[in-house]
């Protein structure tokens, strides 16, 4: 593959929309998009899908995401 697509917000949005279409008759879009995007994107998508179940997801140094921290803080304030 000469020019794999970068995994950016635009591609992530497209893939998310295609995942939502898996129950429709348009399921061929996702495999084609992932094939064209390349191995790095496929690996990143797989990592994102499994990351909520990882005890120590890569890149967060064991910290909770900001949204989760805000939710915990708000619950504590209540």
N, C-alpha and C positions, 0 to 999 in steps of 0.2 A: 504494500500500500504506500503510494508516494506521498500523499498529503492527508494524514489522519486529522480528523476534526478535533479542535481543542474542547476539553470538557469545561464549558463555560455556562453561565446562567441560561443563555438561550437554548443550548443543547439540552440542558437538564430539564427545562420547561417542556421542550418537545418530547423528550423521553417520558416524562411524567404523564403527559397527555396521552401518549401511546399506550402506556401501562393501563391507563383508565379505559382504553378502548379494547383491551384484551377479551372482553366479553362480547364484542361486536364482530361483524364480518370483516373488519379492517385490520386484522391481526398481523398481516404481512408487513406493515409499516415498521414495526419495532425491530424485527430481525434485520431488515434491510438497513435501517438507520444505524443500528449497532455495528453491523458488518462494515458499513462505510466509515464509521467513526474510528474504528481500530481497536486494538487490544487494550491500550491504556484506558480508553473510555469504558470499555466493557468491564475491566477490572475495577475502575472507580465506581461504577454503578453497583457492581456486586458488593464492594466494600461499604457503600452507603446503605444498601439494603440490609446487610448483616450488622452494621455498627451499633444499632440500638441494643443488640444482644451481647456485644463485646464487653468484658469487664474493664479493659483498659484500651479503649479505641485509640488508634494512632492520631497524633497531632493535637490532643487536648491536654496532655501532661496530667491526666487524672482529674482534670477539672470538669465541673458540670458546664453545659452550654449556658450562655447568658440568659436565654429565655427561661430555662429551668431554674436558675438561681433567682430570677425575679419572681417566678411563681412561688418558690419556697419562701422567699422573703415576704411576699404579700400574704401568704397563708399564716406566717408567723405574726405579722402585724395584726391580723384579724383576731 
